[in-house]
Amino acid sequence: MESKTILVTGGTDGIGKAIAGALAAKGAEVIIVGSNPEKGVRANRELRLATGNDRVHFVQADLSLVQEAGRLAGLVTAQFRKLDQLILCAGIFRAQRSETAEGIESHFAVNYLSRFALTGPLLPRLAASGKPGAASRILLISGGGVKDGKIHYEDINLRRNFSVMRTVLQVCGANDTFVIEQARRLAAPDGQPRVTINLLGVGVVRTNIRRGFPLWMKVLVPLVLSPLLGQTPDQIAESALSLLTAPEFEGVTGALFKHFDRLRPGVRTPEGIRRFERVTPGKRTADPGEGRRLWELSEELAAQAQHIAQPAR
Ligand SMILES: NC(=O)c1ccc[n+]([C@@H]2O[C@H](COP(=O)([O-])OP(=O)(O)OC[C@H]3O[C@@H](n4cnc5c(N)ncnc54)[C@H](OP(=O)(O)O)[C@@H]3O)[C@@H](O)[C@H]2O)c1
């Protein structure tokens, strides 16, 4: 891993930080991204100290904004000679509906649209690092256990009918569909893509994302669901590392994986205990027409967002 340069959005906390730490411990150069500069600097210091790797860097970017995703891609391309892996983990969970300065519902913006907007401009760099038989890898962290999460094309910002569950299902559906569609678009004529893209869906994981939960979830999740089903960020990181490095996942692309919960013991493999499995996507999610539709909507929203004036930074 020492020769690898890896970008981890959401690498300043929770699951992303655990993944960044696991990669840094293996000697990779790791760029972590978060919106909060103090937290980012602190996480950077902690990761360097914990892993003894001084090639961990923090870059601040507010990934609720498409314009910021573009700025981040430009900065990474300018400052780092290569990029081998991209881990898209930044995410939020809020009880109340809100919109970003670019007019997009916040969950859809942070947990999905920024991922779409960041991936496109970084693909040339990733493709340049990938070789046949040793592809660059993109991994998305999203919610597991959702099949065919409905995307509300007619009201993508959920202005008419917002609920926490509706936004979660929409974001999961968008991430799943994006991974499959992006893999289609990265397919190589020789059957050996230079860049692969997969998704690891997780259930209940003990992280600070809970601060944004509505009251009923603040009670139910830590008292009931977490003791019964909860996983730690380190367990998710171990699985992510396997997907990012294990030879058996070389060339695997457009795949959705689901992390086990606490009730389900891991499966023994030659590499150790595995706590995830590949799942079959729902019919709608796997439909190329749905993939195209989401892609076109995402391009349209991203293009509109580029024209919205932002307050001076
Ligand atoms: N924990 C769970 O139970 C669970 C379950 C299902 C899915 N997931 C998914 O797993 C992913 C990671 O969640 P987590 O539990 O690790 O959350 P977390 O501990 O709250 O960490 C979230 C990370 O995302 C970053 N982030 C949030 N908003 C951002 C923004 N606008 N711009 C840039 N970075 C931003 C945060 O940095 P800043 O605070 O500095 O912005 C932080 O580094 C998310 O996509 C989440 O939806 C988690």
The ligand as an ORCA input file, in Angstrom:
! r2SCAN-3c Opt
* xyz 0 1
  N     -23.315      5.219     11.408
  C     -24.318      4.525     10.889
  O     -25.072      3.862     11.637
  C     -24.577      4.536      9.421
  C     -25.623      3.741      8.921
  C     -25.885      3.738      7.556
  C     -25.087      4.509      6.694
  N     -24.080      5.261      7.208
  C     -23.288      6.080      6.254
  O     -21.900      5.961      6.520
  C     -21.231      7.163      6.146
  C     -20.323      7.602      7.290
  O     -21.135      7.884      8.413
  P     -20.565      7.928      9.893
  O     -21.517      7.168     10.731
  O     -19.133      7.591      9.906
  O     -20.775      9.497     10.213
  P     -19.933     10.503     11.114
  O     -19.204      9.797     12.190
  O     -20.877     11.594     11.492
  O     -18.849     11.075     10.071
  C     -19.297     11.790      8.950
  C     -18.109     12.298      8.154
  O     -18.622     13.000      7.013
  C     -18.114     14.323      7.018
  N     -19.097     15.263      6.476
  C     -20.381     15.457      6.865
  N     -20.928     16.480      6.192
  C     -19.959     16.934      5.344
  C     -19.905     17.982      4.406
  N     -20.938     18.814      4.177
  N     -18.752     18.175      3.722
  C     -17.678     17.375      3.948
  N     -17.673     16.376      4.819
  C     -18.797     16.158      5.525
  C     -17.840     14.617      8.503
  O     -16.904     15.684      8.647
  P     -17.416     17.135      9.215
  O     -18.188     16.855     10.448
  O     -16.166     17.906      9.420
  O     -18.241     17.701      8.124
  C     -17.261     13.297      8.948
  O     -15.925     13.187      8.574
  C     -22.325      8.179      5.834
  O     -22.445      8.309      4.442
  C     -23.573      7.565      6.427
  O     -24.735      7.956      5.734
  C     -23.790      5.307      8.533
*
